[in-house]
Amino acid sequence: MDHISETTIYKLLSDDLRLKIVKMLIKSNMNVSEIIERCGKDQPLISHKLKELRENGILISYRSGKNIVYRVSDPYIKKIIDTVEAASLRIKQECKCVECNGDKS
């Protein structure tokens, strides 16, 4: 994978499960079994999400004994997620809608 477009990164991180997996792997490298256990999803689904993230350069995998271990490929992925989370929080704080602020009547 020589090049990944911005749009592809946004699409990959827009899926709740892929985002959850990436956030977990930012904190710690994990093997597939650990990811399955933490996510509480079936192995085929997790394997599919990992494959998408790996094939598009978001994750890197390596063998450790009998296990395949995954890690985030680039520290800038964390910066992207942190920036979007900060923007989301700021927008929510400034929003006046009931959904963001609860029913204050």
C-alpha positions in Angstrom: 0.0 0.0 0.0 1.8 3.1 -1.3 -0.9 5.6 -0.9 -4.1 6.0 1.1 -6.5 8.8 0.3 -7.9 11.0 3.0 -11.4 9.9 2.0 -10.4 6.2 2.6 -9.1 7.0 6.1 -12.3 8.9 7.0 -14.4 6.0 5.6 -12.4 3.4 7.5 -12.7 5.3 10.8 -16.4 6.1 10.3 -17.4 2.5 11.1 -18.0 2.2 14.8 -16.4 -1.3 15.1 -13.3 -0.4 13.1 -13.0 2.8 15.1 -13.3 0.9 18.4 -10.6 -1.6 17.2 -8.2 1.2 16.2 -8.7 3.0 19.5 -7.9 -0.2 21.4 -4.8 -0.8 19.3 -3.6 2.8 19.9 -3.4 1.9 23.6 -1.9 -1.6 23.2 -0.9 -4.1 20.5 -3.3 -7.1 20.6 -3.7 -10.4 19.0 -7.0 -11.4 17.3 -8.3 -13.3 20.4 -7.8 -10.3 22.6 -9.6 -8.0 20.1 -12.5 -10.5 19.8 -12.8 -10.7 23.6 -12.8 -6.9 24.1 -15.2 -6.2 21.3 -17.6 -9.1 22.1 -18.2 -9.8 18.4 -17.8 -12.9 16.3 -14.4 -13.9 14.9 -15.3 -13.7 11.2 -16.6 -10.1 11.7 -13.5 -9.0 13.6 -11.2 -10.7 11.1 -13.0 -8.9 8.2 -12.6 -5.5 10.0 -8.9 -6.2 10.7 -8.3 -7.1 7.1 -9.9 -3.9 5.9 -7.8 -1.8 8.2 -4.6 -3.7 7.4 -5.0 -3.7 3.7 -5.5 0.0 3.7 -2.5 0.7 5.8 -4.2 1.7 9.1 -2.9 -1.4 10.9 0.2 -3.5 10.7 0.2 -7.2 11.7 3.1 -9.4 12.8 3.5 -12.9 14.0 4.4 -13.6 17.7 4.6 -17.3 18.2 1.3 -18.7 17.1 -0.5 -15.4 17.3 -1.0 -12.6 14.8 -0.6 -9.3 16.6 -2.0 -6.0 15.3 -0.8 -2.5 15.9 -1.6 1.0 14.5 0.7 1.7 11.6 1.3 5.4 12.2 1.1 7.7 15.3 -0.8 10.3 13.1 -3.8 8.0 13.3 -4.1 8.8 17.0 -3.8 12.5 16.2 -6.6 12.2 13.7 -8.9 10.5 16.2 -8.0 12.9 19.0 -8.7 15.9 16.7 -12.1 14.6 15.6 -13.0 13.8 19.3 -12.0 17.3 20.4 -14.0 18.9 17.5 -17.0 16.7 18.3 -16.9 17.7 22.0 -16.6 21.4 21.1 -19.5 21.3 18.7 -21.6 19.4 21.2 -20.9 22.0 23.9 -21.9 24.9 21.5 -25.0 23.1 20.2 -28.4 24.2 21.6 -30.4 21.1 20.5 -32.2 18.8 23.0 -30.2 15.8 21.8 -26.9 17.3 22.8 -28.0 19.1 25.9 -30.8 17.0 27.3 -34.3 18.3 28.0 -33.8 21.4 30.2 -37.5 22.5 30.3 
